[in-house]
Amino acid sequence: MNKGLEILLARIDSHPEEFSEETIYATNIIPRWTLLIDAAREGHFLTPEEKLILHTKLSSVQGTWFTNEIMRELLVAEGKA
């Protein structure tokens, strides 16, 4: 596996908040990893399998954020937040 991808995947595990849509919404700033992730997705230096691993990992982080936002909205709607 590409060493840079290994490092990025470890960073996603240890700091998922840096890869969450929440960062964009809360700060209105594009996350620091966006350019590198875009390069990895569009470049030819990762195999299709490595791109799938990256996509799956990022989707997991986004899925967690999405679920948390749904729960937050439900709690607000019911006056519990």
C-alpha positions, 0 to 999 in steps of 0.5 A: 500500500502507498505509504502516504495513504497508510499515514492518511488512513491512520490520521483519519482514525486518530483525528476523524474530526479533521475529515468531517463535514462538521469542520466545513460547516462550523468554520466555513473553512475547507479542511486542510486535507482536501487538496491531498484527498482530491489528488489521491482520488484523481491521481494515478499513483493509487491503485483502484483498491487503495482508492476504494479503501480511502473512499470507504474510510472517508464515507465512514467518517461522513456517515458518523457525522450525518447520523450525529446531525440527524440525532441533533436535529431530532433532539432540537425538534423535541426540545431536548437539546 
